Amino acid sequence: SRSSPIFSHNIMLNTVGSFYFKQPEPNQSCLLALRDFILQQDTHITESLKWGTPCFSFRNRMFCFLALTKAPQSPYLLLVEGHRLDHPLLETGTRKRMKSLSIGPTKDLPFAPIQEILEAALHLYRSGQIKSK
């Protein structure tokens, strides 16, 4: 039998993997790059599928999501504790607790600001301001 290809971060064609691989380009590549970047931030970050979208948890506490706007389908990063973060690129929208960062799938990913935002969010969990299990 033929062996299956190895995907980034050993993504398997499970429920989480199927989310990424059913996305058309350029969203698929954009979301996979964001996924890898998020997972590289800390060894305690894990990924699951919640509400049909990839959810990243830090020590079993929901931390952020990768999602798509309804129309046009455009990627964004959703920070669960966004209301505690102050960054000029974060948008509040209609949510009280969460904030989002819109991502242009055809542009270079803004890794420096994404890292600043993820580090600020992770600090909330690491410092104990957000209790982890």
C-alpha positions in Angstrom: 0.0 0.0 0.0 1.1 3.6 -0.7 2.0 5.7 2.3 0.0 8.9 2.7 1.8 12.3 2.3 3.0 14.1 5.4 1.3 17.5 5.9 2.6 20.4 7.9 2.6 19.7 11.6 1.5 16.2 10.9 -2.0 17.3 10.0 -4.0 14.2 9.3 -7.2 14.0 7.2 -9.3 14.1 10.4 -12.1 16.5 11.2 -9.6 19.4 11.8 -7.5 18.6 8.7 -10.6 18.4 6.5 -11.5 22.0 7.4 -8.3 23.2 5.9 -8.2 20.9 2.9 -11.7 21.7 1.7 -10.9 25.4 1.5 -10.2 26.8 -2.0 -6.9 28.7 -2.6 -5.7 31.2 -1.6 -7.6 30.6 1.7 -6.2 27.1 2.2 -2.5 28.2 2.1 -3.2 31.2 4.2 -5.0 29.3 6.9 -2.4 26.5 6.9 0.4 29.1 7.3 -1.5 30.7 10.2 -2.1 27.3 11.8 1.6 26.4 11.7 2.5 29.9 13.1 0.0 29.6 16.0 1.2 26.1 16.9 4.9 27.3 16.9 4.2 29.9 19.6 4.0 27.4 22.5 4.2 23.7 23.1 1.1 23.9 25.3 -1.1 25.0 22.3 -3.4 22.3 21.0 -5.9 22.3 18.1 -9.4 21.0 17.9 -12.5 21.7 15.9 -15.3 23.7 17.6 -18.4 25.0 15.9 -16.9 23.8 12.6 -13.8 25.9 12.8 -10.2 25.3 14.1 -9.9 26.2 17.8 -6.5 26.6 19.5 -6.3 26.0 23.2 -3.6 26.8 25.7 -3.5 24.2 28.5 -7.1 23.2 27.7 -8.5 26.8 27.7 -9.8 28.2 24.4 -7.3 30.7 23.2 -8.0 31.6 19.5 -9.8 30.4 16.4 -9.2 30.6 12.7 -12.4 31.4 10.9 -13.8 32.7 7.6 -16.2 35.6 7.1 -19.5 34.7 5.6 -19.2 36.5 2.3 -16.8 36.9 0.8 -15.1 34.0 2.5 -12.0 35.7 4.0 -9.8 34.4 6.8 -9.6 36.0 10.2 -8.0 35.2 13.6 -10.4 35.4 16.5 -8.9 36.0 20.0 -11.2 34.6 22.8 -10.0 37.1 25.4 -9.6 39.9 22.9 -11.5 42.4 25.1 -8.3 42.3 27.4 -6.0 43.1 24.4 -5.2 46.5 23.1 -3.7 46.4 19.6 -4.5 48.8 16.7 -5.2 45.9 14.2 -7.7 44.1 16.4 -11.4 44.8 15.6 -14.2 44.4 18.2 -17.1 44.0 15.8 -20.4 42.9 17.4 -18.7 40.6 20.0 -18.3 41.8 23.7 -15.5 39.4 24.7 -13.6 38.5 21.5 -11.6 40.6 19.0 -10.6 39.6 15.5 -7.8 40.3 13.1 -8.7 40.3 9.4 -6.3 38.5 7.1 -5.9 39.2 3.4 -5.3 35.8 1.8 -3.6 37.2 -1.3 -1.2 39.4 0.7 1.9 38.5 2.6 0.9 37.5 6.2 1.7 40.2 8.7 3.7 37.9 11.0 5.2 40.6 13.2 1.8 42.0 14.4 0.3 38.6 14.5 3.1 37.5 16.9 2.7 40.6 19.0 -1.0 39.9 19.4 -0.5 36.1 20.1 2.2 36.9 22.6 0.0 39.4 24.4 -2.8 36.9 24.5 -0.6 34.1 25.7 0.7 36.3 28.5 -2.8 36.4 29.9 -2.8 32.6 30.2 0.9 32.1 31.3 0.6 34.8 34.0 -2.5 33.2 35.4 -4.8 36.2 34.6 -6.8 33.5 32.7 -6.9 30.3 34.7 -5.9 27.2 32.8 -6.9 23.7 33.7 
